[in-house]
Amino acid sequence: PLAKPETSANCKSGVELTVPVDEGLIYKWDKAEWSGNTALTAQQLTDLLGMQTGQPANGVKIDKASREIQKAYARKGYLMSFVRSTPNFDDGAQTVVYRMEVREGPQFHMGQLITKGFPEAVDKKIHERWNLKPGDIFDDGYSGDFSKNQLTELTRPLFLERREQNKPAPHLKWDRNINRAALTVDLGLELIN
């Protein structure tokens, strides 16, 4: 580090500090080597990483991709999946290979859909349109898809009625109850006025 006194209008007795930084080598992405994966192929997982051979290796992008991989596994019922990545640097070639160890964990199935607070006719339609039946492989993204594609239409009259009454809109609340012993997930959907 290099320090020298610095005086300016904003700082009468300041110090200018210069710190040299050696960023080191820039490593390029070579590939990912996958192990432990059965529900998703190595190609599917590599596609989720979004890294291209020859690009600078990007740790932030790899961390973000790990979350996307967990979401992809959760859509197939693997709610406890985990990916451990270990970089293997080749200083001579300035490349990095990531060894990606996947622990999928157990596969969960749909338990019950439990609804509360809805008028009887709306409650019946929700259950009729809900396609994830007890015993089906649990899809952690299905409730979001259902909310966007079905629930908005089904609850629209309730929201409009509340607006006409000058009342605040009701809230929809999803709850997830995981039974690790039975490997099931019960979902609760409540209309809160």
C-alpha positions, 0 to 999 in steps of 0.5 A: 500500500502507498499512502500520502497526505491529501488536502482538499476543500472537503477534507483538510487532513486526509490521506490518499491510500493506494492499494495494489490488487492482483486479481490473479488468473482468469479461468475459463469454463471447461465443463461440469461433471455430474454424479448422483443425478437420476431424475434429471439428465446431465444435459438438463443440469448443464443447460440449467447452469447456463455456462458455455465452454470458453466463457469466463467461469462465473461463481455468481452464475453457478450459485444462481444456477444451483437454486434453479437446479433445486427448483427443477428437482422440486418440480419432480418431487425432490424437495430435499435435493442438494448440489455440492460443487467442487472446482478443479482448476487447471492453471496451465490451461486457465480452465476450470471443471466443476465436479457437481455432486447431486444428492436428490433425496427422497421423492415426495408425493401429493397428500391432500389439498385442504381449502378454507374460507371459500364459498361452497361453489368456488371450493368445489370448482377449485377441487375439480380443476386441481390436477395434482391428485393424492399419490401423484408425484409432488410438483412444488411449482404446481400451486403457483401455476394453478394460482396464475392459470386457474385461481385468478379466474375462480376468485375474480368474482369474490374480489369484484364483490369486495371492491363494490362493497368498498372493502379490501380485497381478500388474501389467498394464503398457501401453506405447505405441510411436509410429512417426512415419514410418509413422504407426502405434502399436504397443501392448504389454501385459505381465503382470508377476508 
